[in-house]
C-alpha cells in the first residue's frame, strides 16, 4: 500500500466519507489524467485517491509544471440529485482543506444551455464565478454507450495573492491563480441511465492551495528531497539552469520509485519503456552535470522513502543499476561515434542528422550531444536537428 503524501487530500476524503460517500479502492497505476467517466455504475457518492504517472511533459521540465508522478482526488455522485447538494459536498470538502469561498473561484463552460441551475447553485453557495472554463474531453477509448451527454463543465482555481491588474482573472500569467481541479455534470447515455457528477483534483494542487504555495516543490516532502539531492549532487547546481535540472532529477526519480513500487521495471516497450525513459532522462541530467550516474539507485531509493513508497527491493535496485550501466555504455559509444563523425568534417545539416540519430537510435540525450558540440566550439541550430528528426521519422 502506497502511503499518503499530504494531509489536505486526506481531509477532503474524510469530509466526503463522513457525508456518506463510500471509499473506492484505487485502481492499478494508470497513465492518463482523464476523469472517471464510464467507470461508475453504482448509485450514490464515492471518493478515491489514485496514483498516476503522466508522461505528456517529458520535454524540458520548467520550474513549475505538473509533476510526472502525482495522485488525484476523484469524487463522484451517480443518480438524481440537486446540483446545490452535490456541489455543496465538494465545496464543504474543500473547506475542510482550508479552501473556502474566499479563495476559490469557479469557471463554467456550458455546452448545452443547462448552466442556469448550476450557476444558481454556485451563487447560493457563495462561490465566485468568472469567465469560461476549459472544455473537458471524454477520455479516449470510452465505449459509446458510456459517453452520455455533456452537461456543465466547471473548473476551480485558488487565488494566491492580490491581482496584478483590474483585468487579472484565471489564466493570467502573473501566477495569482492556481488550478485546483475540474468537475462535470453528465447526462445519461441512455434514457434509463442515471446522471453523473464527477470531480477530479491533483493532490499536490490541493496541498499547494491549502498552504498558499504556487510551486509543488515547496511542499515539505519535495522541498526536503530537493535539498537532499542537491547535497548529494552539488554538480547539478553548476549547470546553467540549476533549479530546472534539480527539479527534473527529483521529479523523475520520484516517478521511477513509484513505478518500481507497482512492479513496472525498465524495459523496451509499454509501461516498462516509460520507466526506462524517466530513469535515463534523470541519469542524462546527472551525467551532463559531470557527476557519475552510478548512484541513481540510491536517488530512487531516497525519493521513494521521502514519499512513503515501499522500500526499493534488492531485485529492483539491481535492475536500476543494470539500466544505468547500459545507459553509461550507450553514452560512451555515442561519444565515440560523435568524434568519428567530427573527423569527417560534416556539414551543419549532416551533423544535425547525426545528433538526431544519436538520440533516436542510441538513446543519447540531446542535451548531452549539444554539450559535446559546445566543448568542440561547434554550434548546431535546433531547427536543423528538429528537421532531421522529422525526416528520420
Backbone torsions as a table, in degrees:
resi	resn	phi	psi	omega
1	UNK	NA	126.2	-179.7
2	UNK	-84.7	128.8	-172.8
3	UNK	-71.4	161.4	174.8
4	UNK	-70.4	151.1	-178.1
5	UNK	-110.6	-12.4	-178.1
6	UNK	-153.1	143.4	-176.5
7	UNK	-72.5	-39.0	-176.2
8	UNK	-56.0	-40.0	179.5
9	UNK	-63.0	-37.4	178.0
10	UNK	-66.9	-37.2	176.0
11	UNK	-63.3	-38.0	176.9
12	UNK	-60.4	-47.8	-179.2
13	UNK	-63.7	-44.1	-178.0
14	UNK	-64.2	-35.6	178.1
15	UNK	-63.0	-41.2	-178.9
16	UNK	-75.1	-39.3	178.9
17	UNK	-65.8	-34.0	176.4
18	UNK	-69.5	-21.2	176.6
19	UNK	-88.7	5.2	176.3
20	UNK	103.6	0.2	176.7
21	UNK	-72.9	141.2	179.8
22	UNK	-89.6	147.9	178.4
23	UNK	-81.7	126.2	177.0
24	UNK	-103.3	130.7	-179.9
25	UNK	-64.8	137.0	-178.9
26	UNK	-59.5	145.1	173.6
27	UNK	-75.7	174.6	176.0
28	UNK	-63.7	158.2	-177.4
29	UNK	-53.4	132.0	-177.8
30	UNK	-123.4	164.7	-176.6
31	UNK	-120.7	23.3	174.3
32	UNK	-123.6	158.6	-178.5
33	UNK	-121.1	31.7	176.9
34	UNK	-80.1	172.0	176.3
35	UNK	-72.7	178.4	-174.9
36	UNK	-85.9	16.9	-172.9
37	UNK	-56.0	132.8	178.6
38	UNK	91.9	-12.0	-177.9
39	UNK	-101.8	5.0	-174.1
40	UNK	-115.0	127.1	-179.1
41	UNK	-129.2	-37.5	-175.8
42	UNK	-77.4	131.9	-178.4
43	UNK	-70.1	153.7	-179.2
44	UNK	108.5	-174.3	-177.5
45	UNK	-94.5	150.1	176.7
46	UNK	-148.1	155.5	-179.0
47	UNK	-148.7	145.9	-179.0
48	UNK	-152.1	158.1	170.7
49	UNK	-114.1	122.3	-170.8
50	UNK	-127.7	121.6	174.8
51	UNK	-78.3	148.3	175.4
52	UNK	-154.0	156.8	176.2
53	UNK	-117.7	121.4	-173.5
54	UNK	-114.5	113.5	-171.8
55	UNK	-105.6	18.7	-179.5
56	UNK	-71.0	-13.0	-177.6
57	UNK	-122.9	54.8	178.4
58	UNK	-89.4	14.4	169.6
59	UNK	-79.9	-162.4	178.4
60	UNK	-58.2	134.8	-175.9
61	UNK	-93.0	106.4	175.2
62	UNK	-64.3	176.2	-172.1
63	UNK	-74.9	-14.8	-179.8
64	UNK	-146.5	84.4	175.0
65	UNK	-131.1	164.9	178.1
66	UNK	-55.4	141.4	179.4
67	UNK	-67.0	148.9	177.8
68	UNK	-67.4	-45.9	175.3
69	UNK	-103.2	118.3	-179.7
70	UNK	-148.4	156.7	178.5
71	UNK	-109.6	140.9	-179.3
72	UNK	-113.2	149.0	173.0
73	UNK	-96.1	118.1	-178.2
74	UNK	-114.2	120.9	177.2
75	UNK	-128.6	146.4	-178.0
76	UNK	-151.8	155.1	171.1
77	UNK	-132.4	125.1	179.4
78	UNK	-111.2	126.4	178.7
79	UNK	121.0	166.4	-178.9
80	UNK	-68.5	131.2	178.2
81	UNK	-166.7	146.7	-178.3
82	UNK	-64.9	136.6	179.0
83	UNK	-54.4	-35.8	-178.9
84	UNK	-62.7	-37.8	-179.1
85	UNK	-69.9	-43.6	-179.2
86	UNK	-66.0	-48.3	179.1
87	UNK	-65.1	-33.0	177.1
88	UNK	-60.0	-39.7	176.8
89	UNK	-61.6	-45.2	-177.5
90	UNK	-63.9	-46.2	-176.6
91	UNK	-73.2	-27.1	173.6
92	UNK	-68.2	-38.0	176.9
93	UNK	-66.4	-39.3	176.1
94	UNK	-66.2	-37.1	177.2
95	UNK	-61.5	-36.3	177.9
96	UNK	-63.7	-24.1	177.2
97	UNK	-88.0	0.6	-176.8
98	UNK	89.8	16.4	-179.1
99	UNK	-113.8	83.2	-178.2
100	UNK	-90.4	-179.6	-179.6
101	UNK	-61.7	-16.4	179.8
102	UNK	-73.4	-18.5	-179.0
103	UNK	-122.2	-14.0	-177.2
104	UNK	-95.0	133.0	177.0
105	UNK	-122.5	139.3	-177.8
106	UNK	-112.2	133.3	172.2
107	UNK	-111.8	138.8	-178.0
108	UNK	-115.5	143.3	170.2
109	UNK	-125.9	106.9	-174.0
110	UNK	-101.8	112.4	-177.9
111	UNK	-97.1	-21.1	-172.3
112	UNK	-122.8	18.1	-179.5
113	UNK	57.8	28.4	177.5
114	UNK	-104.4	20.5	-172.9
115	UNK	-81.1	-19.3	-174.9
116	UNK	-57.4	-46.6	178.4
117	UNK	-61.3	-37.0	-179.7
118	UNK	-71.7	-43.3	177.5
119	UNK	-60.8	-41.1	178.6
120	UNK	-65.2	-39.7	179.0
121	UNK	-63.5	-42.3	178.6
122	UNK	-63.7	-38.9	178.8
123	UNK	-64.2	-42.1	179.3
124	UNK	-66.8	-30.0	178.8
125	UNK	-82.4	-6.6	178.7
126	UNK	77.5	26.6	-179.3
127	UNK	-95.3	120.6	179.2
128	UNK	-62.4	144.2	178.4
129	UNK	-121.7	139.9	-179.9
130	UNK	-152.4	144.3	171.0
131	UNK	58.0	-161.0	178.7
132	UNK	-119.0	134.7	178.7
133	UNK	-80.7	164.1	179.9
134	UNK	-74.7	155.2	175.4
135	UNK	-72.4	139.7	177.9
136	UNK	-111.4	114.4	-174.8
137	UNK	-81.3	154.8	172.8
138	UNK	-67.9	132.5	179.3
139	UNK	-55.1	138.7	-179.5
140	UNK	-61.9	145.2	179.1
141	UNK	87.9	-1.4	178.2
142	UNK	-67.6	127.3	179.2
143	UNK	-56.3	147.5	-176.4
144	UNK	-58.4	-38.3	-176.7
145	UNK	-66.6	-16.3	-177.0
146	UNK	-103.3	0.1	-173.7
147	UNK	-72.3	-34.5	175.4
148	UNK	65.9	-168.6	-179.7
149	UNK	-115.2	120.6	179.5
150	UNK	-63.1	133.3	174.9
151	UNK	-106.4	-110.6	-176.0
152	UNK	-103.1	130.0	175.0
153	UNK	-105.0	136.1	179.5
154	UNK	-136.3	150.3	-178.6
155	UNK	-129.9	135.0	-177.3
156	UNK	-109.6	136.4	177.6
157	UNK	-128.3	151.6	178.2
158	UNK	-110.4	132.9	178.1
159	UNK	-85.8	124.6	-174.6
160	UNK	-105.8	-6.4	-178.4
161	UNK	-174.2	-171.6	-179.6
162	UNK	-71.5	154.3	179.1
163	UNK	-68.5	150.2	178.8
164	UNK	-79.6	-23.2	179.9
165	UNK	-162.2	178.2	178.6
166	UNK	-67.2	-22.5	-179.1
167	UNK	-93.6	5.2	-177.7
168	UNK	-65.1	127.1	-177.4
169	UNK	-151.0	166.8	176.5
170	UNK	-50.5	133.2	-175.1
171	UNK	100.3	-9.5	178.2
172	UNK	-64.7	140.5	-176.4
173	UNK	-75.7	-3.6	-179.1
174	UNK	-70.6	-15.8	178.0
175	UNK	87.5	11.4	-178.4
176	UNK	-69.1	-33.5	-174.1
177	UNK	-102.5	130.0	176.4
178	UNK	-108.4	125.0	179.8
179	UNK	-72.9	123.0	-178.8
180	UNK	-92.5	-51.2	-175.4
181	UNK	-178.4	-178.8	-177.1
182	UNK	-131.5	150.4	176.5
183	UNK	-133.1	162.2	-178.7
184	UNK	-153.6	131.1	167.5
185	UNK	-95.1	128.2	-177.0
186	UNK	-126.8	131.0	175.9
187	UNK	-76.6	165.2	-178.0
188	UNK	-68.4	144.7	176.1
189	UNK	-70.4	-30.4	177.4
190	UNK	-126.3	161.7	-174.8
191	UNK	-57.4	-33.6	-176.3
192	UNK	-87.2	-5.5	-176.3
193	UNK	-79.7	155.0	179.4
194	UNK	-85.2	153.6	171.4
195	UNK	-71.4	158.9	-175.6
196	UNK	-134.4	138.8	167.3
197	UNK	-118.9	132.6	179.5
198	UNK	-128.0	146.8	177.7
199	UNK	-137.8	134.9	179.5
200	UNK	-135.9	131.1	177.6
201	UNK	-140.2	144.1	176.4
202	UNK	-75.9	135.0	-179.3
203	UNK	-59.0	-41.5	-178.5
204	UNK	-67.8	-30.9	177.3
205	UNK	-68.6	-42.6	177.6
206	UNK	-62.0	-41.8	179.8
207	UNK	-66.3	-41.9	178.1
208	UNK	-64.4	-43.0	178.9
209	UNK	-62.2	-40.6	179.9
210	UNK	-63.8	-37.8	-178.7
211	UNK	-92.3	1.0	-178.0
212	UNK	57.5	47.3	177.7
213	UNK	-112.9	146.8	177.8
214	UNK	-91.6	-32.1	-171.0
215	UNK	-108.6	123.3	178.1
216	UNK	-61.8	-22.3	178.6
217	UNK	-73.0	-4.7	173.6
218	UNK	-90.3	-5.8	175.2
219	UNK	-69.4	148.4	-172.5
220	UNK	-51.0	-49.8	-177.7
221	UNK	-61.9	-42.9	-178.3
222	UNK	-74.3	-36.5	177.8
223	UNK	-61.9	-45.0	177.8
224	UNK	-63.7	-37.3	179.4
225	UNK	-68.3	-39.4	176.1
226	UNK	-58.4	-44.3	-178.7
227	UNK	-66.7	-38.3	180.0
228	UNK	-67.1	-43.4	179.5
229	UNK	-67.2	-38.6	177.9
230	UNK	-62.7	-36.7	178.6
231	UNK	-70.0	-35.2	-179.7
232	UNK	-77.9	-32.8	-176.6
233	UNK	-126.7	70.8	179.5
234	UNK	-63.3	-17.0	178.3
235	UNK	-61.3	-30.0	179.8
236	UNK	-61.8	-30.0	-177.3
237	UNK	-73.6	-11.6	179.4
238	UNK	-92.7	-3.8	178.5
239	UNK	-71.9	159.9	-179.9
240	UNK	-57.5	-34.2	177.8
241	UNK	-124.1	77.2	-173.4
242	UNK	-63.0	-38.3	179.7
243	UNK	-63.1	-40.8	-179.9
244	UNK	-67.6	-43.7	-179.9
245	UNK	-63.4	-43.4	-179.4
246	UNK	-64.4	-42.2	179.0
247	UNK	-65.5	-38.4	179.5
248	UNK	-63.0	-45.2	180.0
249	UNK	-63.0	-45.0	179.9
250	UNK	-64.2	-46.5	-178.3
251	UNK	-60.7	-46.9	-174.3
252	UNK	-74.1	-38.7	177.6
253	UNK	-66.9	-33.5	175.8
254	UNK	-64.0	-43.5	178.2
255	UNK	-65.8	-40.2	178.0
256	UNK	-63.3	-41.2	178.4
257	UNK	-60.3	-40.0	178.0
258	UNK	-66.2	-45.0	-179.7
259	UNK	-62.9	-42.5	178.6
260	UNK	-64.8	-36.5	179.5
261	UNK	-64.8	-24.8	179.8
262	UNK	-101.4	10.7	172.9
263	UNK	92.6	8.2	179.7
264	UNK	-93.3	103.7	-178.1
265	UNK	-92.6	158.3	179.0
266	UNK	-60.8	137.1	-178.8
267	UNK	-164.3	-177.2	-172.5
268	UNK	-84.8	-15.7	-174.6
269	UNK	-151.2	162.9	177.6
270	UNK	65.8	-152.1	178.3
271	UNK	-57.4	-30.9	178.7
272	UNK	-63.7	-34.1	178.3
273	UNK	-68.7	-33.8	174.8
274	UNK	-60.3	-45.2	177.9
275	UNK	-60.2	-42.9	-179.9
276	UNK	-64.0	-46.1	-178.0
277	UNK	-61.4	-44.7	-179.8
278	UNK	-63.2	-44.0	-178.7
279	UNK	-64.7	-43.3	-177.9
280	UNK	-71.6	-32.2	176.2
281	UNK	-66.3	-41.2	177.0
282	UNK	-64.7	-44.0	179.1
283	UNK	-63.5	-37.3	178.7
284	UNK	-63.2	-38.2	177.6
285	UNK	-66.2	-39.3	178.2
286	UNK	-64.4	-44.7	179.6
287	UNK	-65.2	-38.7	177.9
288	UNK	-58.9	-33.7	179.5
289	UNK	-77.9	-6.0	-179.9
290	UNK	90.2	9.9	178.8
291	UNK	-98.7	153.3	177.9
292	UNK	-71.7	144.2	179.2
293	UNK	-86.2	1.4	-175.1
294	UNK	-67.0	-17.8	-178.2
295	UNK	-93.6	16.7	-177.2
296	UNK	-62.9	-35.2	179.9
297	UNK	-61.1	-39.3	178.3
298	UNK	-66.1	-38.7	178.9
299	UNK	-66.1	-40.9	178.4
300	UNK	-63.5	-43.4	178.5
301	UNK	-63.5	-38.9	178.9
302	UNK	-64.3	-44.1	-180.0
303	UNK	-64.3	-40.4	179.6
304	UNK	-64.9	-44.2	-178.8
305	UNK	-67.7	-31.8	179.9
306	UNK	-66.9	-23.5	-177.0
307	UNK	-113.3	11.3	175.4
308	UNK	75.8	18.0	175.9
309	UNK	-74.3	158.4	176.3
310	UNK	-56.2	145.9	-177.2
311	UNK	-59.9	145.5	179.0
312	UNK	-66.0	120.4	-178.0
313	UNK	-74.1	166.8	178.0
314	UNK	-61.4	-41.4	180.0
315	UNK	-65.6	-42.3	179.7
316	UNK	-66.0	-39.7	177.5
317	UNK	-61.4	-41.3	179.2
318	UNK	-62.3	-41.6	-180.0
319	UNK	-65.1	-39.6	177.7
320	UNK	-64.7	-44.0	179.7
321	UNK	-64.5	-39.1	178.3
322	UNK	-65.6	-41.9	179.2
323	UNK	-65.7	-39.2	179.2
324	UNK	-66.1	-41.3	178.0
325	UNK	-63.5	-39.9	177.8
326	UNK	-64.0	-37.2	178.1
327	UNK	-65.9	-42.2	177.9
328	UNK	-59.4	-41.8	179.2
329	UNK	-65.5	-40.2	178.7
330	UNK	-63.6	-39.4	179.3
331	UNK	-67.3	-43.4	179.5
332	UNK	-62.8	-43.8	178.5
333	UNK	-66.0	-38.2	178.1
334	UNK	-64.5	-37.0	179.3
335	UNK	-67.6	-40.2	177.0
336	UNK	-62.4	-42.5	178.0
337	UNK	-63.4	-39.2	179.1
338	UNK	-62.0	-43.9	-179.4
339	UNK	-66.8	-37.9	176.8
340	UNK	-64.2	-38.1	178.1
341	UNK	-63.3	-43.1	179.0
342	UNK	-63.2	-34.0	-179.8
343	UNK	-63.1	-22.9	179.5
344	UNK	-85.5	0.2	-178.7
345	UNK	52.2	65.9	-176.2
346	UNK	-73.7	157.8	171.7
347	UNK	-74.4	164.3	177.8
348	UNK	-55.6	-39.3	179.2
349	UNK	-65.7	-41.2	-180.0
350	UNK	-66.2	-41.2	179.4
351	UNK	-66.8	-39.6	177.1
352	UNK	-60.5	-40.9	178.6
353	UNK	-64.1	-38.8	178.6
354	UNK	-66.3	-40.7	178.4
355	UNK	-63.8	-39.9	178.4
356	UNK	-64.0	-40.1	179.7
357	UNK	-70.9	-34.8	176.4
358	UNK	-60.0	-37.3	179.8
359	UNK	-75.1	-46.0	-172.7
360	UNK	-80.5	-33.6	-174.9
361	UNK	-99.8	-32.6	-177.2
362	UNK	-107.7	-8.4	176.8
363	UNK	75.9	22.1	178.6
364	UNK	-87.7	121.2	-178.1
365	UNK	-57.4	143.1	-178.9
366	UNK	-62.1	-34.8	179.5
367	UNK	-60.6	-35.2	179.1
368	UNK	-69.2	-46.4	-177.9
369	UNK	-66.9	-35.3	175.6
370	UNK	-66.0	-34.4	176.7
371	UNK	-67.3	-38.6	175.3
372	UNK	-60.8	-40.3	177.6
373	UNK	-62.4	-43.8	179.4
374	UNK	-61.8	-38.9	178.7
375	UNK	-63.3	-27.4	178.6
376	UNK	-92.9	3.5	-179.4
377	UNK	74.5	27.7	-177.2
378	UNK	-113.6	138.8	175.9
379	UNK	-117.9	124.4	179.7
380	UNK	-114.9	116.7	179.8
381	UNK	-61.4	134.4	179.9
382	UNK	-60.6	-35.8	177.4
383	UNK	-58.5	-33.9	177.8
384	UNK	-65.1	-40.7	179.3
385	UNK	-67.4	-41.0	178.9
386	UNK	-63.0	-40.8	179.0
387	UNK	-65.7	-40.3	178.1
388	UNK	-65.3	-37.5	178.6
389	UNK	-64.0	-39.6	178.8
390	UNK	-67.0	-37.9	178.9
391	UNK	-65.2	-39.6	178.9
392	UNK	-67.7	-34.8	-179.8
393	UNK	-68.5	NA	NA
